[in-house]
Amino acid sequence: MNNLERSIKTVLQQLKSKLAAETWESRRRYYNQMTRLANSLGIKEPCQDLYDAYIADDGCSDERRELHTRCVRLLDAASGTGAKDKNGVLFNEPALPGKTETQEYFNGKQFPLAERVRIDHLIVKADMEMQYLNLTESTIGQYRHAWVDIRRHMQRNDSTDYDEQLLKRYVDEIGFQRKDGSIKEWKWKINRKAAIVLIEVANTGQFKWKKIGKDTSCANKEIEAIRQQYVESLRHRNLSRKTIALYDYAFRKLMELAGAETANDLSSLNHVSIQLVVEKLASLCGRRSMATILPILRAILKHINTSGYTGKDLSGVVMSGFVQRGSVASYLSKNDQSVLMKQIDLEPKRTKAIILLALKLGLRDCDICNLTFQRIDWNSDRIALPQEKTEVPIMLPLLPDVGNALMDYILNERPMRDDRYPYIFLRRQAPYSKLSSTYSICAELIKRLEITPVNGTSVGVHLFRYTVAFNLLAAKTPHQVITDVLGHVSKESDKPYISMEESMLRLCALDLSVIGKVSWAGGA
């Protein structure tokens, strides 16, 4: 009996007490097939060549291939051959170390890590550092699966140690897979996050939950340098952060759609290529978005021309289309407001507080999400906050029903955090960070109640803001008071809201009774 036959006999003996008789007999037949294949190949002991040949001998059957792979995995574990599958991953991956072993391993190590550490220990440490988030078992299970994928990536590159550059290449690889559709969006997100967690733990020894910022840099260093120069020029003009972000987006989109990968590509831009960029933008953006982005595109083309990157100013090629802006703002009727107010008492406390802040005070989505405890003066019954959109402070009365809903949520439903987290409205699932948007909360409720807004189909938070303006207009509130309540900086911002004042608009209507009548001078 050779080594292969002895190893197979050991595996079958281990399986006999675990499997039903018929299943065990099936496994025995599969191992007999492996033995015959080994004899034909002149192989007398377990090895990678035998495993590869046996798995390939599947008769074009996925089921048979899976059973062959299972047999190979068991034999590999019993014989300790350390064989790998076609993807370069071990058939029997070693178990991760325990928490106590990992704590001892990192004892005395300085961060950022100056010495090489095993990826297995870093994975366990990352798992331990995320415990404070109180993630659900299913969520932490997804992270653990992602970390196993990362460990396999390291194995394929013949490394068992943590390598930051290798890990960043992994993030790039799954990014490409996401674009070509070979990896699902949710899988890409969790694996990318898992990689970022490992990098942060390796650099700091701990992990702090935060949103992953988008990488807005251009792939080519020359184009990225031009982009940085352009963004810096915007900062010198004292533009707001959001305006700079919009101009930056337009710059990157221009480079992407024009196919500009080097500085030399910019010099070859012409009216035809710019027109193609505009056409591509039109297929991606709505009419109103195009009305916003095209003037920015002209400004960018002027900049790269004055900076010497293009031979001539191509901004004149970009022509703005006409956009009708005379539509009347959407709002909730009095009856629908009553339906909504009755329903919110049956909704979660967080939903009720958010709806009342929007419907009673007209706060924007971003201002609700960024509302902190220090912005509420409970003693004076008022809310004072800097508006996210305009950066202009606003002070509003804390109405009794709004204040009671807020307090009810804070005391009875808001997830507990022990780090004095300042934001009021938190996610329902761990990690309990602040909401990034309340749109889905409001939209889901409007749709469930089958409420149809007046003058449109809007279902977002801004619908409630328009409704506040409608209620104030109906109560004959002076426009300056409405401007102050909504926190507008410019009178121009009031125009969409004033359009809802139907009774006043009727007074401005022209008399059309003369249409169709003919009048000749001199009484003819």
C-alpha positions in Angstrom: 0.0 0.0 0.0 1.5 3.3 -1.1 1.2 6.7 0.6 -1.9 7.7 -1.5 -3.8 4.6 -0.6 -2.9 4.9 3.1 -4.1 8.6 3.1 -7.4 7.7 1.4 -8.0 4.8 3.9 -7.5 7.3 6.7 -10.0 9.7 5.2 -12.6 7.0 4.7 -12.2 5.8 8.3 -12.8 9.3 9.5 -15.9 9.7 7.4 -17.5 6.3 8.3 -18.9 7.5 11.6 -20.1 10.8 10.2 -21.9 9.8 7.0 -24.8 7.5 6.2 -23.9 4.2 4.8 -25.0 5.0 1.2 -23.2 8.4 1.3 -20.0 6.8 2.6 -20.2 4.1 -0.1 -20.5 6.9 -2.7 -17.3 8.6 -1.3 -15.5 5.3 -1.4 -16.3 4.9 -5.1 -15.0 8.4 -5.8 -11.8 7.7 -4.1 -11.4 4.5 -6.0 -11.7 6.6 -9.2 -8.9 8.8 -7.9 -6.8 5.8 -7.2 -7.2 4.4 -10.7 -6.4 7.9 -12.1 -3.3 8.0 -10.0 -2.1 4.6 -11.2 -2.6 5.7 -14.8 -0.5 8.8 -14.1 2.2 6.9 -12.2 1.4 8.9 -9.0 1.8 7.1 -5.7 1.2 9.9 -3.1 -1.1 12.9 -2.6 0.1 15.9 -4.6 -1.1 19.0 -6.5 -0.8 17.3 -9.9 -3.1 14.5 -8.9 -5.7 16.9 -7.5 -5.7 19.1 -10.6 -6.1 16.0 -12.9 -8.9 14.6 -10.7 -10.9 17.8 -10.5 -10.5 18.3 -14.3 -11.9 14.7 -14.8 -15.5 15.9 -14.2 -17.2 14.6 -17.4 -18.5 18.2 -18.0 -20.7 17.8 -14.9 -20.7 20.7 -12.3 -22.1 18.3 -9.7 -19.3 15.8 -10.3 -16.7 18.5 -10.2 -18.0 19.7 -6.9 -17.8 16.2 -5.4 -14.3 15.7 -6.8 -13.3 19.0 -5.2 -14.8 17.9 -1.9 -12.8 14.7 -2.0 -9.6 16.6 -2.8 -10.2 19.0 0.1 -10.6 16.1 2.6 -7.5 14.3 1.3 -5.5 17.5 1.3 -6.4 18.1 4.9 -5.5 14.5 6.0 -2.2 14.4 4.1 -1.1 18.0 4.8 -0.2 18.7 1.2 -1.2 22.4 1.3 -2.6 22.3 -2.2 -4.3 25.2 -4.0 -7.3 25.5 -6.3 -7.3 27.0 -9.8 -7.5 30.5 -8.2 -4.4 29.9 -6.1 -6.3 29.6 -2.9 -5.5 26.9 -0.4 -8.1 24.0 -0.3 -7.8 24.1 3.5 -7.1 27.5 4.7 -5.6 27.7 8.2 -7.9 28.9 11.0 -7.5 32.5 12.2 -5.7 32.9 15.5 -7.7 33.6 18.7 -8.1 36.9 20.4 -5.8 36.2 23.3 -3.0 35.0 20.9 -3.6 38.2 18.8 -3.4 40.5 21.8 -0.1 38.9 22.8 1.2 39.1 19.2 0.6 42.9 19.1 1.8 43.5 22.7 4.6 46.1 22.5 4.2 46.8 18.8 4.1 50.5 17.7 1.6 52.0 15.2 1.9 52.7 12.4 3.4 49.3 12.0 7.1 49.5 11.2 7.6 45.8 11.0 5.8 43.2 8.9 2.9 41.4 10.7 0.9 38.4 9.7 -2.3 39.3 7.9 -4.2 36.7 10.0 -3.4 38.5 13.2 -4.2 41.9 11.7 -7.6 40.6 10.6 -8.4 39.4 14.1 -7.3 42.7 15.6 -9.5 44.6 13.2 -12.4 42.4 14.2 -11.7 43.2 17.9 -11.4 46.9 17.2 -14.9 46.9 15.6 -16.6 45.3 18.5 -17.6 48.7 20.0 -19.9 49.3 17.0 -22.2 46.6 18.2 -22.7 45.3 14.6 -25.2 42.6 14.0 -23.9 39.0 13.5 -24.8 39.1 9.8 -23.0 42.4 9.3 -19.8 41.3 11.1 -20.1 38.0 9.2 -19.9 39.9 5.9 -16.8 41.7 7.1 -15.2 38.4 8.0 -16.0 36.9 4.6 -14.4 40.0 3.1 -11.3 39.6 5.2 -11.0 36.0 4.0 -11.1 37.3 0.4 -8.3 39.7 1.3 -6.2 36.9 2.9 -6.7 34.8 -0.3 -5.6 37.8 -2.4 -2.4 37.9 -0.3 -1.9 34.2 -0.8 -2.2 34.5 -4.5 0.6 37.0 -4.4 2.7 34.6 -2.2 2.4 36.7 0.9 1.1 35.8 4.4 2.1 39.3 5.8 0.2 42.6 5.7 1.3 44.7 2.7 -0.4 48.1 2.4 0.5 48.5 -1.3 -0.7 45.0 -2.1 -4.0 45.8 -0.3 -4.5 49.0 -2.2 -4.0 47.1 -5.4 -6.7 44.8 -4.2 -9.1 47.8 -3.8 -8.2 48.9 -7.3 -8.9 45.4 -8.6 -12.3 45.0 -7.1 -13.1 48.6 -8.3 -12.5 47.4 -11.9 -14.6 44.3 -11.2 -17.4 46.5 -10.1 -17.3 48.5 -13.3 -17.3 45.4 -15.5 -20.1 43.8 -13.5 -18.1 40.8 -12.3 -18.7 41.8 -8.6 -22.0 42.9 -7.1 -22.3 46.5 -5.8 -22.9 45.4 -2.2 -19.9 42.9 -2.3 -17.7 45.7 -3.6 -18.7 48.1 -0.9 -18.2 45.6 2.0 -14.8 44.3 0.7 -13.6 47.9 0.1 -14.6 48.9 3.6 -13.0 45.8 5.0 -9.7 46.7 3.3 -9.9 50.3 4.6 -10.5 49.0 8.1 -7.3 46.9 7.9 -5.3 49.8 6.6 -6.5 52.1 9.4 -5.9 49.5 12.1 -2.4 48.9 10.7 -1.7 52.7 10.8 -3.3 53.6 14.1 -4.0 50.5 16.1 -7.7 51.2 16.2 -10.7 51.9 14.0 -13.1 54.9 14.1 -16.2 54.6 12.1 -16.7 57.3 9.4 -18.0 57.6 5.8 -15.5 56.6 3.1 -14.7 59.7 1.1 -14.7 59.4 -2.6 -11.4 59.5 -4.4 -11.9 62.5 -6.7 -8.3 62.6 -8.0 -7.6 62.1 -11.7 -5.8 58.9 -12.7 -3.1 60.8 -14.7 -0.6 62.9 -12.7 -0.5 65.7 -15.3 -4.3 66.0 -15.4 -4.4 65.8 -11.6 -1.9 68.6 -11.3 -4.0 70.8 -13.6 -7.1 69.9 -11.6 -5.4 70.9 -8.4 -4.3 74.2 -9.9 -7.9 74.9 -11.0 -9.4 74.0 -7.6 -6.9 76.2 -5.9 -7.9 79.1 -8.1 -11.5 78.5 -7.0 -10.5 78.7 -3.4 -8.8 82.1 -4.0 -12.2 83.4 -5.2 -13.7 82.6 -1.8 -16.4 80.3 -3.3 -18.3 78.0 -0.9 -17.2 74.5 -0.4 -20.2 73.1 -2.2 -19.7 75.4 -5.2 -16.1 74.3 -5.4 -17.2 70.7 -5.3 -19.6 71.3 -8.2 -16.9 73.0 -10.3 -14.5 70.2 -9.5 -17.0 67.6 -10.6 -17.5 69.5 -13.9 -13.8 69.5 -14.5 -13.4 65.8 -13.9 -16.4 65.1 -16.1 -14.9 67.2 -18.9 -11.6 65.3 -18.7 -13.4 61.9 -18.6 -15.8 62.6 -21.5 -13.2 64.3 -23.6 -10.8 61.3 -23.1 -8.0 63.6 -21.8 -5.4 61.4 -20.2 -2.4 63.7 -20.6 -1.7 67.4 -20.9 -1.0 66.9 -24.6 -4.6 65.6 -25.0 -5.9 69.1 -23.9 -4.0 70.8 -26.7 -5.8 68.7 -29.3 -9.3 69.6 -28.1 -11.4 71.3 -30.8 -15.0 72.4 -31.3 -16.0 68.9 -32.4 -14.7 67.2 -29.3 -16.3 69.8 -27.0 -19.6 69.4 -28.8 -19.4 65.6 -28.2 -18.7 66.3 -24.5 -21.9 68.5 -24.3 -23.9 65.7 -26.1 -22.7 63.1 -23.6 -23.5 65.4 -20.7 -27.0 65.9 -22.0 -27.5 62.1 -22.0 -26.4 62.0 -18.3 -28.0 65.1 -16.9 -31.5 66.6 -16.9 -32.3 69.9 -18.5 -32.1 71.9 -15.3 -28.8 70.2 -14.4 -27.5 71.1 -17.9 -28.5 74.7 -17.3 -26.3 74.7 -14.2 -23.3 72.8 -15.5 -22.8 74.3 -19.0 -21.8 77.8 -17.7 -19.3 76.0 -15.4 -18.0 74.1 -18.4 -17.4 77.4 -20.3 -15.5 78.8 -17.3 -13.3 75.7 -17.2 -12.5 75.9 -20.9 -11.6 79.6 -20.4 -9.3 78.6 -17.5 -7.4 75.9 -19.3 -7.0 78.3 -22.3 -5.6 81.2 -20.2 -3.3 78.7 -18.5 -1.8 77.7 -21.9 -3.1 74.2 -22.2 -5.3 74.8 -25.3 -4.4 76.7 -28.4 -7.6 78.7 -28.4 -10.6 79.5 -26.3 -13.3 76.9 -26.9 -15.8 78.2 -24.4 -17.9 79.8 -27.1 -18.7 76.3 -28.5 -20.8 75.6 -25.4 -24.3 76.9 -25.9 -26.8 76.8 -23.1 -30.3 75.6 -23.9 -33.5 77.4 -22.7 -35.1 76.0 -19.6 -38.6 77.0 -18.5 -38.5 77.9 -14.8 -42.1 79.0 -14.5 -43.5 75.9 -12.9 -45.4 76.3 -9.6 -43.9 74.7 -6.5 -45.4 71.5 -5.1 -47.0 71.5 -1.7 -49.4 69.5 0.4 -53.1 70.5 0.6 -54.8 71.2 3.9 -56.6 67.8 3.7 -53.3 65.9 3.0 -51.6 67.7 5.9 -54.4 66.5 8.2 -54.0 62.9 7.0 -50.2 63.1 7.5 -50.5 64.6 11.0 -52.9 61.8 12.1 -50.5 59.1 10.7 -47.3 60.3 12.3 -48.6 59.4 15.8 -48.5 55.8 14.6 -45.0 56.1 13.1 -41.6 55.5 14.8 -40.6 58.4 17.1 -37.7 59.3 14.8 -40.0 59.6 11.8 -42.5 61.8 13.7 -39.8 64.2 14.9 -38.2 64.5 11.5 -41.6 65.1 9.8 -42.6 67.8 12.3 -39.2 69.6 12.0 -39.7 69.7 8.2 -43.5 70.4 8.2 -43.7 72.9 11.0 -40.3 74.7 10.8 -39.4 74.2 7.1 -35.9 72.8 7.9 -33.9 71.4 5.0 -32.9 67.8 4.8 -29.2 68.6 5.5 -30.1 70.8 8.5 -32.2 68.1 10.1 -29.4 65.5 9.6 -26.8 67.9 11.1 -29.0 69.0 14.1 -27.1 68.6 17.3 -28.1 68.8 21.0 -26.3 72.2 21.5 -28.4 73.8 18.8 -31.6 73.3 20.9 -32.2 75.8 23.7 -34.8 73.9 25.8 -35.1 76.7 28.3 -35.9 79.4 25.8 -37.8 77.1 23.4 -35.9 77.9 20.3 -33.6 76.2 17.7 -30.5 78.1 16.5 -28.3 76.6 13.8 -26.0 77.6 10.9 -27.7 76.5 7.6 -25.7 74.0 5.7 -26.6 75.3 2.3 -26.1 79.1 2.9 -23.9 79.0 6.0 -26.1 81.7 7.4 -27.4 81.3 11.0 -31.1 81.0 11.6 -33.2 81.0 14.7 -36.6 79.4 14.9 -39.2 78.8 17.7 -39.2 75.3 19.2 -43.0 74.7 18.9 -44.5 72.5 21.7 -45.4 69.6 19.4 -42.0 69.7 17.8 -40.1 69.9 21.1 -42.2 67.0 22.6 -41.6 64.8 19.6 -37.8 65.5 19.8 -37.7 64.7 23.5 -39.8 61.6 23.1 -37.4 60.3 20.4 -34.3 61.2 22.4 -35.4 59.6 25.6 -37.3 56.6 24.4 -36.0 55.5 20.9 -32.6 57.0 20.1 -29.8 54.4 20.2 -27.5 54.7 23.2 -24.0 55.9 22.6 -21.4 56.4 25.4 -19.1 58.9 23.6 -21.3 62.0 23.9 -22.1 61.9 20.2 -23.6 65.3 19.3 -26.0 64.5 16.5 -29.6 63.8 17.4 -30.9 61.7 14.6 -29.1 58.4 14.2 -29.2 55.3 12.1 -31.3 52.4 13.4 -28.6 49.8 12.7 -25.1 49.8 14.1 -22.9 51.7 13.8 -25.1 54.4 15.2 -23.8 57.4 13.3 -25.9 60.4 12.1 -28.3 60.1 9.2 -26.9 61.2 5.9 -30.4 61.9 4.5 -34.0 61.9 5.6 -35.4 61.7 2.0 -36.3 58.0 2.1 -38.1 58.4 5.5 -40.3 61.1 4.1 -40.8 59.7 0.6 -41.8 56.2 2.0 -44.4 57.8 4.2 -45.9 60.0 1.5 -46.1 57.0 -1.0 -47.6 54.7 1.6 -50.4 57.2 2.4 -51.0 57.7 -1.3 -50.7 61.4 -0.9 -50.5 63.4 -4.2 -48.9 66.8 -3.8 -50.5 69.8 -5.4 -48.7 70.9 -8.6 -46.3 68.0 -8.9 -45.0 64.6 -7.8 -42.3 65.6 -5.3 -42.1 63.3 -2.3 -38.9 64.6 -0.6 -38.2 66.7 2.4 -38.4 69.9 0.4 -42.1 69.2 -0.2 -42.7 70.0 3.5 -40.6 73.2 3.2 -42.8 74.3 0.3 -45.8 73.4 2.4 -44.6 75.7 5.2 -44.4 78.5 2.7 -47.9 77.7 1.4 -49.3 77.8 4.9 -47.6 81.2 5.7 -48.9 82.7 2.4 -52.4 81.5 3.0 -52.2 83.2 6.4 -51.3 86.5 4.7 -47.9 86.5 6.4 -45.6 89.3 5.1 -43.0 88.1 2.6 -40.1 89.3 4.8 -41.2 87.1 7.6 -41.4 84.1 5.2 -37.9 84.9 4.0 -36.6 84.9 7.6 -38.4 81.7 8.5 -37.0 79.9 5.4 -33.6 81.3 6.0 -33.2 82.7 2.5 -30.3 85.1 1.8 -31.7 86.5 -1.5 -35.1 87.8 -2.4 -34.8 85.8 -5.7 -35.0 82.6 -3.6 -38.6 83.5 -2.7 -39.9 83.4 -6.3 -40.7 79.6 -6.4 -42.6 80.0 -3.1 -44.5 83.1 -4.1 -45.9 81.3 -7.1 -48.1 79.3 -4.7 -50.0 82.4 -3.7 -52.8 81.7 -6.2 -55.2 84.5 -5.1 -52.6 87.2 -5.6 -51.6 85.7 -8.9 -55.2 85.9 -10.1 -55.1 89.7 -9.5 -52.2 89.9 -11.9 -53.9 88.0 -14.7 -54.5 89.9 -18.0 -58.0 90.4 -19.4 -58.2 88.1 -22.4 -61.7 89.1 -23.4 -60.4 91.1 -26.4 -58.7 88.1 -28.0 -60.4 87.3 -31.3 -62.0 90.8 -31.9 -60.9 93.0 -34.8 -60.6 96.8 -34.3 -59.7 99.2 -37.1 -58.5 102.7 -36.7 -61.0 105.4 -37.8 -64.0 103.3 -37.0 -63.7 101.2 -40.2 
